[in-house]
Amino acid sequence: DVQLVESGGGMAQPGGSLRLSCVASGGTFSSSGLGWFRLAPGKEREGISSISLSDDDTYYADSVKGRFTISRDSAKNTVYLQMNSLKPEDTAVYYCFAGDMPYNYGSNWGTYGVDSWGRGTQVTVSS
């Protein structure tokens, strides 16, 4: 099985930035994409961004569009999430995943379309 390990979480002030990293290792990698979900207390899991491994197509949820940027380094088997202009509502545990882009799943993305999950990294945005 593919293992995913996140890093880069922590605390930031509103308006600040953080960069998350996720390294994939082990197993036979057959997923078509990598990306990030987040889970905030009292809220549903939200798929926020993904990147296709075949053509680098990217997806962003409306809640992060224009503020977050996803990228990858194929040589390092690593996906990044650059988070700028952070808001308190970005506070959540961020989970890296390997799986599919969201287009065929709609609101079921996350329940379906995910092959592997990381353990998560906490992001807290507070003044």
Number of C-alpha atoms within 10 A of each C-alpha: 10 16 17 22 18 23 16 16 18 14 16 18 15 17 14 14 17 19 16 21 20 27 18 21 15 9 9 8 14 10 18 17 24 29 29 26 21 22 18 16 9 6 9 9 18 18 22 20 25 29 25 19 16 8 9 13 11 17 19 20 14 10 12 17 12 12 15 20 18 23 19 20 10 9 6 11 13 18 24 23 21 15 20 17 15 22 20 15 12 20 20 21 18 26 24 29 30 25 23 23 23 21 10 11 13 9 12 11 19 20 9 14 20 19 18 17 20 19 14 22 21 18 22 20 20 16 10
